[in-house]
Amino acid sequence: MVVRVYALSTRKLVSLDGVRGLAILAVMLHHSSWRLNAATQPERLFAFLLYQGWAGVDLFFVLSGFLITGILLDSRPAANYFRSFYARRALRIFPLYFAFLLAAFGLFPFLIPADWMPVPGDRWLYLCYLTNWLALWSGPWRHSVMAHLWSLAVEEQFYFCWPLLVWLVRPANLLWSLLIGEGAVIAGRCWWVLHHGASQAVALATITRMDGLLLGAVCAILVRRYRLPERLVRRLPALASSGLILYVLMAVLASNSDRYAETVGFPLLAVCFAMVVLHAVLMDGGTGPIQKFLRQPWLTRVGRYAYGLYVYHVPLFYLGDRLIAASVPAAVRSSFWFGSLSSVVLAVISYQAAKLSYAHFERYFLNWKDQFEPEYASR
């Protein structure tokens, strides 16, 4: 006989939808920054700040590390531990991803020039979630309408390996294993960058970009095994904000932005975002201004559709830019304000596409997740 147990990982934490919404908005702002033709110093500063939105990917990594590790810790005693986890992950991730690949490989060649498409010989890497290793063995990184899928490859590799490690390592030892692992990641990456220079391969490879995943996992353990002082929890947003401001200032002053990001930036961002996630979880349901903001309906809706938004927005941005280039005079397109307005319009179109995808495609598969809930032997 088996029974079902509802643990912390099954609770609906609305504030985490808000955090997820902030992450996808940051990534979309990053991809919008290239559309802004900044002429004045304030405009250039604004565009620079938008460009830093690439860090939204690191916030996604922290969230994934927290949520996935929490699920695994809570379901570790389950009789169907592996089957439950992999089945539920597959239902959430595979349908949208592979439907997108089918459309991309079948339709995009008729809509998008070859120089903005992946090399045909690399298609198998997309099917196997290995595109984040392209920069290591295929030469210089190549921008395309599918290049953003590298981060999904990192997460899928994490999903594939992490359940076995959580199952093998005792929960009491997992925290120290994670902290030692993070130290090894930082040391190994710094050694490589200092001796061989910054590179896109270092920025994308799973073993050198897993700071957020590891620290997100640390957060999952902290909220389950320790009671953090409320005074500290309330100060986490201020500490995180200070760290992010420090990151931006150092990025402005750095003589080599890639070198700075890959040595100091990645772990600093991971720590800041870990504090954001900890605060959102531990203060969920609170009445403070940050919790109220994270539970804003518009932000939580963006977070709910974040997966589709992430997948769809890059090709939609590209197709929108081509349409604008063909129909709007160059003098108008070069305006900073037109670039800003077109970014908003394309973001709204991407949101609607993700919303439709969720309502009429993804939800069909999500409804099957209940068939694979963790099952625990009764005593």
LINBEL-V450379 format. One record per pair of residues at least 12 apart in sequence whose ideal C-beta (glycine too) atoms are under 10 Angstrom apart, sorted by the first residue. I is the first residue (numbers start at 1). J is the second residue. Records with the same first field share a line. If there is no record, write none. Layout:
BEGIN
I=J + J
END
This chain:
BEGIN
1=375 + 377 + 378 + 379
2=78 + 79 + 80 + 374 + 375 + 376 + 377 + 378
3=375 + 376 + 377 + 378 + 379
4=78 + 373 + 374 + 375 + 376
5=74 + 75 + 77 + 78 + 373 + 374 + 375 + 376
6=74 + 373 + 374
7=70 + 71 + 73 + 74 + 75 + 224 + 374
8=70 + 71 + 73 + 74 + 220 + 223 + 224 + 281
9=66 + 67 + 68 + 69 + 70 + 71 + 72 + 73 + 74 + 75 + 220 + 224 + 374
10=70 + 71 + 74 + 75 + 373 + 374
11=70 + 281 + 284
12=284
13=66 + 67 + 277 + 280 + 281 + 284 + 285 + 294
14=280 + 284 + 285 + 291 + 294 + 295 + 296 + 297 + 299 + 300 + 303
15=276 + 277 + 279 + 280 + 281 + 282 + 283 + 284 + 285 + 286 + 290 + 291 + 292 + 293 + 294 + 295 + 299 + 300 + 303
16=63 + 66 + 67 + 277 + 280 + 281 + 284 + 294 + 300 + 303
17=280 + 294 + 295 + 296 + 297 + 299 + 300 + 301 + 302 + 303 + 304 + 305 + 306
18=280 + 284 + 290 + 291 + 292 + 293 + 294 + 295 + 296 + 297 + 298 + 299 + 300 + 301 + 302 + 303
19=59 + 60 + 62 + 63 + 66 + 273 + 276 + 277 + 279 + 280 + 281 + 294 + 299 + 300 + 303 + 306
20=56 + 59 + 60 + 63 + 64 + 67 + 280 + 294 + 299 + 300 + 302 + 303 + 304 + 305 + 306 + 307 + 309
21=294 + 296 + 298 + 299 + 300 + 301 + 302 + 303 + 304 + 305 + 306 + 309
22=56 + 59 + 273 + 276 + 280 + 293 + 294 + 299 + 302 + 303 + 306
23=53 + 55 + 56 + 57 + 58 + 59 + 60 + 61 + 62 + 63 + 273 + 276 + 302 + 303 + 306 + 310
24=53 + 56 + 57 + 59 + 60 + 302 + 303 + 305 + 306 + 307 + 308 + 309 + 310 + 313 + 347 + 350 + 351 + 354
25=53 + 56 + 299 + 302 + 303 + 306 + 309 + 347
26=50 + 52 + 53 + 54 + 55 + 56 + 57 + 58 + 59 + 60
27=53 + 54 + 55 + 56 + 57 + 59 + 60 + 148 + 151 + 306 + 309 + 310 + 313 + 314
28=50 + 53 + 56 + 302 + 309 + 310 + 313 + 314 + 317 + 343 + 346 + 347 + 350 + 351
29=49 + 50 + 51 + 52 + 53 + 54 + 56 + 343 + 347
30=50 + 51 + 52 + 53 + 54 + 55 + 56 + 57 + 148
31=50 + 51 + 53 + 54 + 148 + 313 + 314 + 317 + 318 + 343 + 346 + 347 + 350
32=47 + 50 + 51 + 53 + 313 + 317 + 339 + 340 + 342 + 343 + 344 + 346 + 347
33=46 + 47 + 48 + 49 + 50 + 51 + 52 + 53 + 54 + 339 + 343
34=47 + 50 + 51 + 143 + 317 + 321 + 339 + 343
35=47 + 50 + 317 + 320 + 321 + 324 + 333 + 336 + 338 + 339 + 340 + 341 + 342 + 343 + 346
36=48 + 50 + 51 + 335 + 336 + 337 + 338 + 339 + 340 + 342 + 343
37=333 + 334 + 335 + 336 + 337 + 338 + 339
38=50 + 336 + 339
39=334 + 335 + 336
40=336
42=336
43=336 + 337 + 339 + 340
44=336
45=252
46=336 + 340
47=336 + 339 + 340
48=248 + 251 + 252
49=248 + 251 + 252
50=340 + 343
51=251 + 257
52=244 + 247 + 248 + 251 + 252 + 257 + 261 + 265 + 269
54=151 + 203 + 261 + 269
55=212 + 244 + 247 + 248 + 251 + 261 + 265 + 266 + 268 + 269 + 270 + 272 + 273
56=151 + 269 + 273 + 306 + 310
57=148 + 150 + 151 + 154 + 155 + 209 + 212 + 269 + 310
58=151 + 209 + 211 + 212 + 213 + 215 + 216 + 265 + 266 + 267 + 268 + 269 + 270 + 272 + 273 + 274
59=212 + 216 + 269 + 270 + 272 + 273 + 274 + 276 + 277
60=151 + 152 + 154 + 155 + 212 + 213 + 216 + 273 + 306 + 307 + 310
61=151 + 154 + 155 + 158 + 209 + 210 + 211 + 212 + 213 + 214 + 215 + 216 + 266 + 269 + 270 + 273
62=211 + 212 + 213 + 214 + 215 + 216 + 217 + 218 + 219 + 269 + 270 + 271 + 272 + 273 + 274 + 275 + 276 + 277 + 278
63=155 + 212 + 213 + 216 + 219 + 273 + 274 + 276 + 277 + 280 + 303 + 306
64=151 + 154 + 155 + 158 + 159 + 162 + 212 + 213 + 216 + 217
65=155 + 158 + 162 + 178 + 210 + 211 + 212 + 213 + 214 + 215 + 216 + 217 + 218 + 219 + 220 + 270 + 273 + 274 + 277
66=212 + 213 + 215 + 216 + 217 + 218 + 219 + 220 + 221 + 222 + 223 + 273 + 274 + 277 + 278 + 280 + 281
67=216 + 217 + 219 + 220 + 277 + 281
68=85 + 89 + 155 + 158 + 159 + 162 + 163 + 166 + 213 + 216 + 217 + 220
69=158 + 162 + 163 + 165 + 166 + 174 + 178 + 213 + 214 + 216 + 217 + 218 + 219 + 220 + 221 + 224
70=216 + 217 + 219 + 220 + 221 + 223 + 224 + 281
71=84 + 85 + 88 + 89 + 163 + 166 + 220 + 374
72=85 + 159 + 162 + 163 + 164 + 165 + 166 + 167 + 171 + 174 + 217 + 220 + 374
73=166 + 171 + 174 + 217 + 220 + 221 + 224 + 225
74=220 + 224 + 374
75=88 + 163 + 166 + 167 + 373 + 374 + 375 + 376
76=163 + 166 + 167 + 170 + 171 + 374
77=374 + 376 + 377
78=373 + 374 + 375 + 376 + 377
79=374 + 375 + 376 + 377
80=372 + 373 + 374 + 375 + 376
81=163 + 166 + 167 + 374 + 375 + 376
82=163 + 164 + 167
83=372 + 374 + 375
84=163 + 369 + 371 + 372 + 373 + 374 + 375
85=159 + 162 + 163 + 166 + 167 + 372 + 374
86=159 + 160 + 163 + 372
87=368 + 369 + 371 + 372 + 373
88=366 + 368 + 369 + 370 + 371 + 372 + 373 + 374
89=155 + 156 + 159 + 160 + 163 + 369 + 372
90=159 + 365 + 368 + 369 + 372
91=362 + 364 + 365 + 366 + 367 + 368 + 369 + 371 + 372
92=159 + 307 + 362 + 365 + 366 + 369
93=129 + 152 + 155 + 156 + 159 + 307 + 362 + 365
94=156 + 365
95=357 + 361 + 362 + 364 + 365 + 366
96=152 + 307 + 308 + 310 + 311 + 312 + 354 + 357 + 358 + 361 + 362 + 365
97=126 + 127 + 129 + 149 + 152 + 156 + 307 + 311
98=126 + 127
99=311 + 357 + 361 + 362
100=126 + 146 + 149 + 152 + 308 + 311 + 312 + 315 + 357
101=123 + 126 + 127 + 146 + 149 + 311
103=315
104=117 + 118 + 123 + 126 + 144 + 145 + 146 + 149 + 311 + 315
105=117 + 118 + 120 + 123 + 126 + 127 + 146
107=315
108=144 + 145 + 146 + 315 + 318 + 319
111=145 + 315 + 318 + 319 + 322
112=144 + 145 + 146 + 315 + 318 + 319 + 322
113=145 + 318 + 322
114=144
115=142 + 143 + 144
116=142 + 143 + 144 + 145 + 146 + 147 + 315 + 318 + 322
117=142 + 144 + 145 + 146
118=131 + 134 + 142 + 144 + 145 + 146 + 147 + 149
119=134 + 138 + 142 + 144
121=138
122=134 + 138 + 142 + 144 + 146
123=146
125=137 + 138 + 149 + 150 + 153
126=146 + 149 + 150 + 152 + 153
128=153 + 156 + 157
129=149 + 150 + 152 + 153 + 154 + 155 + 156 + 157 + 159 + 160
130=150 + 153 + 156 + 157 + 206
131=144 + 146 + 147 + 148 + 149 + 150 + 151 + 152 + 153 + 154 + 204
132=149 + 150 + 151 + 152 + 153 + 154 + 155 + 156 + 157 + 200 + 201 + 203 + 204 + 205 + 206 + 209
133=150 + 153 + 154 + 157 + 201 + 204 + 205 + 206
134=147 + 150 + 153 + 200 + 201 + 204
135=147 + 150 + 199 + 200 + 201 + 202 + 203 + 204 + 205
136=199 + 200 + 201 + 202 + 204 + 205
137=201
138=201
140=199 + 200 + 201
141=199 + 200 + 201 + 203 + 204
142=200
143=314 + 318
144=314 + 315 + 318
145=314 + 315 + 316 + 317 + 318 + 319
146=311 + 314 + 315
147=204 + 314
148=310 + 311 + 313 + 314 + 315
149=310 + 311 + 314
150=200 + 203 + 204 + 205 + 206 + 209
151=204 + 209 + 310
152=307 + 310 + 311
153=204 + 206
154=204 + 205 + 206 + 207 + 209 + 210 + 212 + 213
155=206 + 213
156=206
157=206 + 207 + 210 + 213
158=206 + 210 + 213 + 214 + 216 + 217
161=206
162=213 + 217
165=177 + 178 + 181 + 217
166=217 + 220
171=221 + 224 + 225
172=221 + 225
174=217 + 218 + 220 + 221 + 225
175=217 + 218 + 220 + 221 + 222 + 225 + 226
176=221
177=214 + 217
178=213 + 214 + 215 + 216 + 217 + 218 + 219 + 220 + 221
179=214 + 215 + 218
180=214
181=210 + 211 + 213 + 214 + 217 + 218
182=210 + 211 + 213 + 214 + 215 + 217 + 218 + 267 + 270 + 271
183=214 + 267
184=207 + 214
185=207 + 208 + 209 + 210 + 211 + 213 + 214 + 266 + 267 + 270
186=208 + 211 + 263 + 264 + 266 + 267 + 270
188=202 + 207 + 208
189=202 + 203 + 205 + 207 + 208 + 209 + 210 + 211 + 262 + 263 + 266 + 267
190=259 + 262 + 263 + 264 + 267
191=263
192=205 + 208 + 262 + 263
193=208 + 256 + 258 + 259 + 260 + 261 + 262 + 263
194=259 + 262 + 263
197=256 + 258 + 259 + 262
198=256 + 257 + 258 + 259 + 260 + 261 + 262 + 263
199=258 + 259 + 262
200=258 + 262
202=258 + 259 + 261 + 262 + 263 + 266
203=258 + 261 + 262 + 265 + 266
208=262 + 266
209=262 + 266 + 270
210=266 + 270
211=265 + 266 + 267 + 268 + 269 + 270 + 271 + 273 + 274
212=266 + 267 + 269 + 270 + 271 + 273 + 274 + 277
213=270
214=267 + 270 + 274
215=267 + 269 + 270 + 271 + 272 + 273 + 274 + 275 + 277 + 278
216=270 + 273 + 274 + 277 + 278
217=274
218=270 + 271 + 274 + 278
219=273 + 274 + 275 + 276 + 277 + 278 + 280 + 281 + 282
220=277 + 278 + 281
222=274 + 278 + 281 + 282
223=277 + 278 + 281 + 282
227=282
228=278 + 279 + 282
230=282 + 283
232=275 + 278 + 279 + 282
233=275 + 278 + 279 + 281 + 282 + 283 + 286
234=279 + 282 + 283 + 286 + 288 + 290
235=275 + 279
236=272 + 274 + 275 + 276 + 277 + 278 + 279 + 280 + 282 + 283 + 290
237=275 + 276 + 279 + 280 + 283 + 288 + 289 + 290 + 291
238=275 + 279
239=271 + 272 + 275 + 276 + 279
240=269 + 271 + 272 + 273 + 274 + 275 + 276 + 277 + 278 + 279
241=272 + 275 + 276
242=272 + 275
243=268 + 269 + 271 + 272 + 273 + 275 + 276
244=268 + 269 + 272 + 273 + 275 + 276
245=272
246=264 + 268 + 272
247=260 + 261 + 264 + 265 + 268 + 269 + 271 + 272
250=264 + 265 + 268
251=264 + 265
276=290 + 294
279=291 + 294
280=294 + 295
301=351 + 354 + 355 + 358
302=347 + 351 + 354 + 355
304=354 + 355 + 358
305=350 + 351 + 352 + 353 + 354 + 355 + 356 + 357 + 358 + 359 + 362
306=354 + 358
307=354 + 357 + 358 + 362
308=350 + 351 + 353 + 354 + 355 + 356 + 357 + 358 + 361 + 362
309=347 + 350 + 351 + 353 + 354 + 355 + 357 + 358
310=350 + 354
311=350 + 353 + 354 + 357
312=349 + 350 + 351 + 352 + 353 + 354 + 356 + 357
313=346 + 347 + 349 + 350 + 351 + 353 + 354
314=350
315=350 + 353
316=346 + 347 + 349 + 350 + 352 + 353 + 354
317=342 + 343 + 346 + 347 + 349 + 350
318=346
319=346 + 349
320=342 + 343 + 345 + 346 + 347 + 349 + 350
321=333 + 339 + 342 + 343 + 346
323=342 + 346
324=338 + 339 + 342 + 345 + 346
328=342
END
